Amino acid sequence: MQSRVLLAAALISSVVSANPGFAASATVRDGGTVEVAGVAYRLDGIDAPEVDQTCIDNHADAWACGVEARDHLSGLIGSRQVRCEDLGVGTTYKKRHIGICTVEGDSTSLNQLLVRQGFALNFEPYARARFKEDETDAKADRRGLWKGCFVAPQDFRWGKKDGVLLGESCRADKDKEIRAALFPSDLIMPAGCSIKASFAVRARVTGKVGVYHLQGCRSYPALTKPDRWFCSEADAQAAGFRKAYNCRG
């Protein structure tokens, strides 16, 4: 009996090794990134909120849309198997691959589902996938992010506080208040995401957008109002941040 179990395990291992885009389960890193068989895939053709991004709901209250987008993607996957078509290494920051990912039992990709359900935007630069019609329908039906007010995730990542406001609950007479809510001076730390990051002009000399600080860094306590929070060093590096030079290790 034990030999049969070992043989079955070996067969499963060989199948997974032969198909690097396939795994029994996937780890969701954020609203637009999944890790499958040790490879992190940024979903092609979409732009989803970052885990630490804040939006405004249809009641004019701030809500953790980045956390909800991540949880929504987790819900779409559940315990099912995921297969990703690997489109190669990302063009901007090369810590993640680009992929079109599908869940077992669904013919529609996760990429398209997220845009269709309003938890991601169509994002065409360098993308092979196109979901403009899905975005138009989600906006018209006020699904997901579109029921409230938000900035494009790309604008949030770059700290572009004058970016275009999107969504059905944006009010021109409350522009200043809305932007203050979308880019709070005290950005709330998502649960389990303790890495602080700040935008830094000096980091851009080396092609980065800023610096991240671990709890063991001497600079960590002094950074009381970080621009970004990350859950792992891999996430911070994928977003274009480098580690602070005063960090140990």
BELMOFEN-V730501 format. One record per pair of residues at least 4 apart in sequence whose ideal C-beta (glycine too) atoms are under 8 Angstrom apart, sorted by the first residue. I is the first residue (numbers start at 0). J is the second residue. D is the distance in Angstrom with one decimal. If there is no record, write none. Layout:
# BELMOFEN-V730501
((I	J	D) (I	J	D))
This chain:
# BELMOFEN-V730501
((0	4	6.7) (1	5	6.4) (2	6	6.2) (3	7	6.3) (4	8	6.4) (5	9	6.4) (6	10	6.5) (7	11	6.4) (8	12	6.3) (9	13	6.4) (10	14	6.6) (11	15	6.5) (12	16	6.2) (13	17	6.3) (14	18	6.3) (14	21	7.6) (15	19	7.9) (15	21	6.3) (15	22	6.4) (15	23	8.0) (15	36	6.1) (18	36	7.9) (18	82	7.8) (19	36	5.3) (19	37	7.9) (19	38	6.3) (19	85	7.2) (20	35	6.3) (20	36	6.9) (20	38	7.4) (20	82	5.6) (20	83	4.3) (20	84	6.4) (20	85	5.4) (20	98	7.1) (21	35	7.2) (21	36	6.5) (21	80	7.0) (21	81	7.6) (21	82	5.0) (21	83	7.9) (22	35	4.8) (22	36	4.4) (22	80	6.9) (22	81	6.4) (23	80	5.8) (24	78	6.8) (24	80	7.3) (24	81	7.5) (25	33	4.6) (25	34	6.4) (25	35	4.8) (25	76	5.7) (25	81	4.1) (25	100	7.7) (26	33	6.8) (26	34	4.2) (26	35	8.0) (27	32	7.4) (27	33	5.6) (27	34	7.9) (27	69	5.8) (27	72	5.1) (27	73	4.7) (27	76	6.8) (28	32	4.0) (28	33	6.8) (28	34	5.9) (28	39	6.3) (28	69	7.8) (28	230	7.5) (28	231	7.9) (28	234	6.3) (29	47	6.8) (29	48	7.8) (29	49	6.0) (29	50	4.9) (29	65	7.0) (29	68	7.4) (29	69	5.3) (29	234	7.2) (30	47	3.5) (30	48	5.2) (30	49	7.5) (30	50	7.5) (30	65	6.4) (30	68	3.0) (30	69	4.9) (30	71	7.1) (30	72	5.6) (30	113	7.2) (30	118	6.2) (30	119	6.5) (31	41	6.2) (31	42	4.9) (31	45	5.6) (31	46	6.9) (31	47	3.3) (31	68	7.7) (31	72	7.6) (31	113	7.1) (31	119	6.0) (31	152	7.8) (32	39	6.0) (32	40	6.7) (32	41	5.4) (32	42	7.0) (32	95	6.6) (32	237	7.8) (33	39	7.5) (33	40	5.5) (33	42	7.3) (33	72	7.2) (33	76	7.4) (33	81	6.5) (33	83	7.2) (33	98	7.9) (33	100	5.9) (33	109	7.3) (34	38	6.8) (34	39	4.7) (34	40	7.3) (35	40	6.3) (35	81	5.4) (35	82	7.8) (35	83	5.2) (35	98	7.9) (35	100	7.1) (38	83	7.5) (38	85	7.2) (38	96	5.6) (39	94	7.3) (39	95	4.5) (39	96	6.8) (39	233	7.0) (39	237	7.2) (40	83	4.9) (40	85	7.4) (40	95	6.7) (40	96	5.3) (40	97	6.9) (40	98	3.4) (40	100	6.0) (41	89	5.9) (41	95	4.7) (41	96	7.2) (41	97	5.6) (41	98	7.2) (41	237	7.9) (42	47	7.3) (42	98	6.5) (42	99	7.4) (42	100	6.2) (42	108	8.0) (42	109	6.2) (42	110	4.5) (42	113	7.0) (42	119	7.6) (43	86	5.8) (43	97	4.9) (43	98	6.2) (43	99	5.2) (43	110	5.9) (43	126	5.3) (43	127	5.9) (43	128	4.8) (44	99	7.8) (44	110	5.5) (44	114	7.8) (44	121	6.7) (44	122	6.0) (44	123	6.9) (44	126	4.0) (44	127	6.9) (44	128	3.1) (44	129	6.2) (44	130	5.8) (45	110	5.2) (45	113	5.7) (45	114	5.6) (45	119	4.1) (45	120	6.7) (45	121	6.8) (45	122	5.5) (45	128	7.7) (45	130	6.7) (46	119	6.2) (46	120	4.5) (46	121	7.8) (46	122	3.9) (46	151	6.3) (46	152	4.8) (46	153	5.6) (47	68	5.3) (47	72	7.6) (47	113	6.1) (47	118	6.4) (47	119	4.0) (47	120	7.7) (47	152	6.0) (48	52	4.2) (48	54	7.0) (48	64	5.0) (48	65	4.1) (48	68	4.6) (48	118	7.6) (48	119	7.9) (48	144	7.2) (48	149	7.4) (48	152	5.1) (48	155	7.3) (49	65	5.0) (49	152	6.0) (49	155	6.2) (49	156	6.2) (49	227	7.5) (49	238	7.7) (50	65	4.6) (50	66	6.1) (50	69	5.6) (50	189	5.1) (50	192	6.1) (50	228	7.4) (50	229	7.9) (50	230	6.3) (50	234	7.9) (51	65	5.7) (51	186	6.1) (51	187	7.6) (51	188	7.6) (51	189	5.5) (51	192	6.6) (51	227	6.0) (51	228	4.2) (51	229	7.6) (52	63	8.0) (52	64	5.9) (52	65	3.7) (52	149	7.8) (52	152	6.4) (52	155	4.9) (53	61	5.4) (53	62	7.3) (53	63	6.5) (53	64	6.8) (53	65	7.4) (53	180	6.7) (53	181	6.0) (53	183	6.3) (53	186	7.4) (53	187	7.3) (54	61	7.5) (54	62	5.9) (54	64	3.6) (54	144	6.1) (54	147	5.4) (54	148	6.8) (54	149	3.9) (54	166	7.7) (54	181	6.9) (55	59	6.1) (55	60	6.9) (55	61	6.0) (55	62	7.1) (55	147	4.8) (55	148	4.3) (55	149	6.9) (55	166	7.6) (55	168	6.2) (55	177	6.3) (55	180	5.8) (55	181	6.9) (56	60	5.3) (56	61	7.9) (56	62	4.7) (56	146	6.9) (56	147	4.4) (56	168	7.3) (57	141	7.5) (57	146	4.5) (57	147	5.3) (57	167	7.2) (57	168	5.0) (59	168	6.7) (59	173	8.0) (61	180	5.0) (61	183	7.7) (62	67	7.0) (62	147	7.2) (63	67	6.2) (63	187	7.2) (63	189	7.0) (64	68	6.0) (64	144	6.0) (64	147	7.6) (64	149	6.3) (65	69	6.6) (65	189	7.1) (66	70	6.3) (66	189	5.6) (66	190	7.9) (67	71	6.1) (67	118	7.7) (68	72	6.6) (68	113	7.7) (68	118	4.7) (68	119	7.2) (68	143	7.9) (68	144	7.8) (69	73	6.5) (70	74	6.4) (71	75	6.7) (71	113	7.5) (71	116	7.2) (71	118	5.0) (71	143	7.6) (72	76	6.7) (72	109	6.8) (72	113	6.5) (72	118	7.3) (73	77	7.8) (75	102	6.6) (75	109	6.1) (75	112	5.9) (75	113	7.6) (76	81	6.1) (76	102	5.5) (76	109	7.3) (77	102	7.9) (79	102	4.9) (79	103	4.5) (79	104	6.3) (80	102	7.3) (80	103	4.1) (81	100	5.7) (81	101	7.2) (81	102	5.6) (81	103	7.3) (81	109	7.8) (82	100	6.9) (82	101	5.6) (82	103	7.6) (83	98	3.9) (83	99	6.9) (83	100	4.2) (83	101	7.8) (84	98	6.0) (84	99	4.6) (84	100	7.6) (85	96	5.5) (85	97	7.8) (85	98	5.6) (86	96	7.2) (86	97	4.3) (86	98	6.0) (86	99	6.9) (86	127	6.3) (87	96	6.5) (87	97	6.1) (88	93	4.9) (88	95	7.7) (88	96	5.8) (88	97	7.5) (89	93	5.7) (89	94	7.4) (89	95	5.2) (89	96	6.8) (89	97	5.6) (89	237	8.0) (90	97	8.0) (90	125	5.2) (91	239	7.4) (92	236	7.4) (92	237	5.5) (92	238	7.0) (92	239	5.1) (94	233	6.4) (94	236	5.1) (94	237	4.0) (95	237	5.1) (97	126	8.0) (99	108	5.2) (99	110	5.7) (99	127	7.5) (99	128	5.9) (100	108	6.3) (100	109	4.8) (100	110	6.8) (101	105	6.1) (101	106	7.5) (101	107	7.6) (101	108	5.1) (101	109	6.7) (102	109	6.4) (105	112	7.6) (107	111	5.3) (107	112	5.6) (107	115	7.8) (108	112	6.9) (108	128	7.3) (109	113	6.2) (110	114	7.1) (110	119	7.9) (110	128	5.5) (110	130	7.0) (111	115	5.8) (111	128	7.3) (111	130	5.4) (111	133	6.0) (112	116	5.9) (113	118	4.9) (113	119	3.9) (114	118	7.9) (114	119	5.0) (114	120	6.8) (114	121	5.6) (114	130	4.1) (114	133	4.4) (114	134	5.3) (114	137	6.6) (115	130	7.3) (115	133	4.2) (115	136	6.9) (115	137	6.1) (115	142	7.9) (116	137	6.7) (116	142	5.7) (116	143	5.6) (117	137	4.0) (117	138	7.7) (117	140	7.8) (117	141	7.7) (117	142	3.2) (117	143	2.5) (117	144	5.4) (117	145	5.0) (117	146	7.5) (118	143	4.5) (118	144	6.4) (120	134	6.1) (120	151	6.1) (120	152	7.1) (120	165	8.0) (121	129	6.9) (121	130	4.4) (121	131	4.9) (121	133	6.9) (121	134	4.2) (122	126	6.1) (122	153	7.5) (123	129	6.2) (123	131	7.6) (130	134	5.9) (131	135	6.4) (132	136	6.5) (133	137	6.3) (134	138	6.2) (135	139	6.4) (136	140	6.2) (137	142	4.4) (137	143	6.5) (137	145	5.7) (138	142	8.0) (138	145	4.8) (138	167	7.8) (140	145	7.7) (141	145	5.1) (141	146	4.3) (141	167	5.2) (142	146	7.0) (144	149	5.2) (144	165	7.5) (144	166	6.3) (145	165	7.5) (145	166	5.4) (145	167	6.1) (146	166	7.0) (146	167	6.1) (146	168	6.8) (147	166	5.1) (147	167	7.5) (147	168	4.8) (148	164	5.8) (148	165	7.1) (148	166	4.2) (148	167	7.8) (148	168	4.6) (148	169	4.0) (148	170	7.8) (148	177	5.8) (148	181	7.6) (149	164	7.5) (149	165	5.6) (149	166	5.4) (149	181	6.7) (150	154	4.4) (150	155	5.5) (150	159	7.3) (150	162	4.5) (150	163	7.1) (150	164	6.5) (150	165	6.7) (150	181	5.6) (151	155	7.3) (151	162	6.2) (151	163	7.1) (151	165	6.6) (152	156	6.2) (153	157	6.6) (153	159	8.0) (154	159	4.0) (154	162	3.2) (154	163	7.5) (155	159	7.6) (155	162	7.8) (155	181	7.5) (155	182	7.7) (156	208	7.9) (156	227	7.9) (156	238	6.4) (157	208	6.9) (158	182	7.3) (158	198	5.3) (158	226	5.8) (160	178	5.8) (160	181	8.0) (160	182	5.0) (161	178	7.9) (164	169	4.3) (164	174	7.3) (164	177	6.4) (164	178	7.7) (164	181	8.0) (165	169	7.0) (169	177	6.5) (170	174	7.6) (170	177	7.1) (173	177	5.3) (174	178	6.4) (175	179	6.5) (176	180	6.6) (177	181	6.2) (178	182	6.1) (179	183	7.0) (179	184	8.0) (183	187	7.4) (184	224	5.8) (185	224	6.0) (186	224	7.4) (186	225	6.2) (186	226	7.1) (186	227	7.3) (186	228	6.4) (188	192	6.1) (188	193	6.6) (188	228	5.0) (189	228	6.0) (189	230	7.1) (191	230	5.9) (192	228	4.7) (192	229	5.9) (192	230	4.0) (193	214	6.1) (193	228	7.5) (194	211	5.4) (194	212	7.1) (194	213	6.1) (194	228	6.7) (194	229	4.1) (194	230	7.1) (194	231	7.2) (194	232	6.8) (194	234	7.8) (194	235	5.6) (195	211	6.7) (195	212	4.7) (195	219	6.4) (195	222	4.9) (195	225	3.9) (195	227	7.7) (195	228	6.6) (196	209	5.6) (196	210	6.7) (196	211	4.1) (196	212	7.1) (196	225	5.8) (196	226	6.2) (196	227	4.1) (196	228	7.2) (196	229	6.0) (196	235	5.8) (196	238	7.7) (196	240	4.9) (197	209	5.4) (197	210	5.9) (197	212	7.7) (197	222	6.2) (197	225	5.8) (197	226	5.0) (197	227	7.6) (198	208	6.1) (198	209	4.3) (198	226	5.0) (199	203	7.4) (199	207	7.9) (199	208	7.9) (199	209	4.7) (199	210	5.0) (202	207	4.0) (202	208	6.5) (202	209	5.3) (202	210	5.5) (202	240	7.4) (202	241	5.9) (203	207	6.3) (203	208	6.5) (205	241	7.0) (206	239	7.8) (207	239	5.4) (207	240	6.1) (207	241	4.7) (208	238	7.3) (208	239	4.2) (208	240	6.3) (209	226	6.8) (209	227	7.4) (209	239	7.4) (209	240	4.9) (209	241	7.9) (210	240	6.1) (210	241	5.9) (210	242	7.3) (210	243	5.1) (211	227	7.8) (211	229	6.3) (211	232	7.3) (211	235	4.1) (211	236	8.0) (211	240	4.4) (211	241	7.2) (211	242	6.0) (211	243	6.8) (212	216	4.5) (212	218	5.1) (212	219	4.7) (212	222	5.6) (212	225	7.8) (212	242	8.0) (212	243	4.8) (212	246	7.0) (213	219	6.6) (213	232	7.5) (213	242	7.3) (213	243	7.8) (213	246	5.4) (214	219	5.5) (215	219	7.3) (215	246	6.3) (215	247	5.2) (215	248	7.3) (216	242	7.9) (216	243	5.0) (216	245	5.6) (216	246	4.0) (216	247	7.4) (217	245	4.4) (217	246	7.9) (218	222	6.1) (218	243	5.1) (218	245	5.3) (218	246	7.9) (227	235	7.8) (227	238	7.1) (227	240	7.4) (229	234	4.5) (229	235	4.1) (229	238	7.1) (229	240	7.6) (230	234	5.5) (231	235	7.2) (232	236	6.0) (232	242	7.1) (233	237	6.1) (234	238	6.5) (235	240	4.5) (235	242	7.9) (236	240	6.6) (236	241	7.4) (242	246	5.3))
